[in-house]
Amino acid sequence: MLNSQQEQYIANVLLAMAENFSAELSTQGVKLYMGCLREYEFEPLKKALFNILNTRKYLKMPTIAEIRENVYGSKEDVAEIEASKVWSAISRYGAYRSVCFDNLTTQATIQSFGGWPSLCHAYKSDQQQFFRKDFIRIYLACDRKNITHVGYFRGIIEGNGGVDKSKVVKIGDKKQCEQIMLQDSKSYGQKFLENLKN
């Protein structure tokens, strides 16, 4: 999230971009952009804006969606990265370890396969291309429907008993995983099924 000094810097970059692209950007236009962009982290946003300035050939201001895509990549790019992350975790930890991923849509995608142990057993090591295709398709569907999953996935070792949450493998951003694990997950299964019906 941008602080006030960073917001002013980004607003000035947007005005410079407008000049570069021979476009006009009104005060209301700057407010609209900033209203949508203030939730971003400063460095990735700054990098994305300068990337657009250096590579974009069209003479009009980029849309907020285009800026977002430059910050995070396309949804398909993110789905590909998440599929790689999950396949790596399947190979490294298998169904026996309890896991938590740093992406709520990845978590929902895993849940749609029946949870972590089910996903781990669904594909053999030589079936990575089939896994990627299925995972990406479901990930994009979950993303479109805004289906998420909080908590963590119990591995076979944990079973139905308790686990020392410090032993849960946190895959990706550790702090984000901690936040996901702290969220109330008691009703996630019911919410997940309701979201699938909508």
N, C-alpha and C positions, 0 to 999 in steps of 0.2 A: 504494500500500500504506500502510496506516495505521501511524503510530508509536504508542507506548504512551499518550501523552497524548491523541492523537486517538481511540484506541480507547475510553478512559475517557469522553471527551466523547460519542461515539456511543452507548455503553452507557447513559449518563444520558439521552440523548434517547429511546432505546428505552423506558426506564422511564417517562419522562414521557408518551410516546405511549400506553403501556399504561394509564396513569391517565386520559388524555384519552378513550380508547376504552372505558373501563369494563372493562378486561381485566386479568387477573393475568399477570404475567410472572415466573416463578421464576428463580432463579440459573442453573439448567440451561437455561432458555429463553433467557436473555441470552447464555450461552455458545454456544448453538446459532446464534443470530443472528450473534454476533460471529465465530464460526468461518467463516460463509459471507460475511460482509461485510468482513472485514479486508483482502481483496485489492483493494478498491475504492479509488479516489482520494478523498481526504477531502472536498474542496469539492463535487464532483458528488454524493457520497453525502449530505452534509449538506443540500444543496439539495433532493434528492429526498425526504428525510425531512420537511423542513419543508413541501414541496409537498403531501405526503400529509396532514400535520397540518392544513393550511389548506383542503384540498379534499375529503377523504374523508368520506363521510356514514355509513358503516357502523360499528356499534359493536362492532368486534372488531379485533384487531391485524392489520395487513397481513402477508401472507405474504412470505417472502424473494423469491419470484418477482415479486410486485407491486413490491417495493422495487427489484429489478433492472430491471424495466421502466421505472420512474420515473427510474432513473439513465441507462439507455441508450436507452430507447424500446423499442417492441415489435420483434420480429425483422422484421416487415413494414415498420416505419418505417425500420429500418436498411437493409433491402434497397432501399427507395425512394431513400434518400439515396445509397447506393452506386451505384445505376443512374444517378442524375443525375451523379455524379462521373465515372463511366466515359464516359457520353455526352459530357460536356464535354471530357474528355481526347481522345476520338476526334475531336471537332470541332477541337480546338485543336492537337493534335500529329500525328494521323493515324498510319498504319501505319509511317511511316519512322523515327520516334523510338523509342528503347528506353525502357521505362517500368517503374516499380515502384509498386504501390499499398500503402497502409498497413494494409490489411485482408486477412488471409490467406484469408478466404472469398471476397472479391472476386477475389483472385488465382486461386483454384480455379475460380471461375465463368468467368473469362476463359480459363483453360486448357481448360475443357470446350468452349469454342467453337473450339478448335484453336490458341489462343495469340493474341497481340496483333494481328499483321497479318491473320490470318483473321477475327477479330472486326471489325476496322476495315472490311474489305471485305464483310462479311456484310449490312450495312444501308446503304441510301442515306440521304441527309440528310432526306428526307421520310418516313422509316420509324421515327421515334423511338418512336411508340406500340408498334410491334411489338417493337422492341428492348427497351423497358422491360418488357413483359409476359414475354418470353422470359428476360431477365436475372433478373428477380425470381423467377420460377419455379425457375430453376436455382440461384440464390443460396440460396433457402430449402431446396432439396433438399441442397445441399452443406453448409449449416449443420446440418440434421438429422442428416446422416451424419458430421459433424465432418471434412469433407474440406477440406484447406488446401493452399496452394501457396507455397513459399518461393523466394527468388531474385528475378529480374526477367525481364521479357519483352524479347527482342531485337526491335528494329525492322528494317525492310528495309535501312536504311543499314548497320547492323551486320552483318547476314547471319550467316554462320558464322565470321567473324573475331572478333578480340578487340575490346573497347571500353574506353574510358576510363570507368570506373564513375562518375566525377564528372560525366559528361555524361548519365547516365541521369536521365530526368525522374522526380522523386519526387513522387507525387501524394498529398496528404493530409499527415499528420504526418511530417515529414522524418526525425526520429529513429527513428520506427517503421519507416519504409522502409529506413533504414540497417541496422537489426536484421534485417529480413526478407532483405535482400541478403546479409548476413553468414552467414546460416544455410546449412548444407550443402544444396545443391540438386542434387547429382549424381544422387540416386536418386528425385527428386520425381516424375518421369514414371511410373516403375514403381509407386511408392506410390499415386499418383493413380489409376492404372488398377485397382490392387488394391482401393482404397477404393470405387470405383464398382461392383465386382463384389459387394461385401459388402452 
